[in-house]
Amino acid sequence: MPPKEKKPAAGTNNKKKKENVTTSTSSTTTTTTSSSKHKQQPKSVLDKIVAAIRALKDPGTKGSSRTSIQKYCQSELEYNNPTALKKAFQQGVQKGILVQTGQSFRVTADPVLAEATEDDGPTLRIEDVAVGTGEETAQHGDSVTVSYRGKLDSGYEFDKAAKFTFLLGAGDVIKGWDRGIEGMKKGGKRKLVVPPKLGYGKRGCKPDIPGNATLYFEVTLKEIEKR
């Protein structure tokens, strides 16, 4: 994390079959028999990406982050091959099947889902524990490095890292982080209370984060690299 976003676990799919990174169709995920309909696993890597984006249902013109798509493929489709996924992302954009904004993707043929408004439940809560030093503040487009701990209401610590680097505002992490870390100075420390709509929403993030979970973070900004 938080990565929309905990970072995908290391490792690759050990199957020896050659990966099919082209798509046979971007929309077919079910097949009809003479007696009934049953769901099939997406066949190609690009099909898996399309299925993940549609399942995540992230609102807005950006769509779903690369990290959350990879996480979904790993947890729900039991697929974890970063190299093949990277190639399929590129091919999807080149073929016009995917639209890329920063490190986020949506399906070209699908309608854009409406963003939640501030009236749709609790909002992000930010508490500055330490302000930090210097004139520079973290802004969208900056590469930032943080240390953090993340907990649930129960006190269960679902994630932590001494060093995590990402591009602020690019959709690499949950929206609560993109908004909550903006404006911090180097050395600054914040507590963030992230409501479900700015975290992992109704779907959660298996296995550690249930659906509709409020997330509690302590984040320290270690470095800011202006782009």
Beta strands, then each sheet from edge to edge (+ up, - down):
strand 1: 30-32
strand 2: 37-39
strand 3: 64-65
strand 4: 98-101
strand 5: 104-107
strand 6: 125-130
strand 7: 143-151
strand 8: 157-167
strand 9: 189-194
strand 10: 215-225
sheet 1: 1+ 2-
sheet 2: 3+ 5- 4+
sheet 3: 6+ 9- 10+ 7- 8+
end
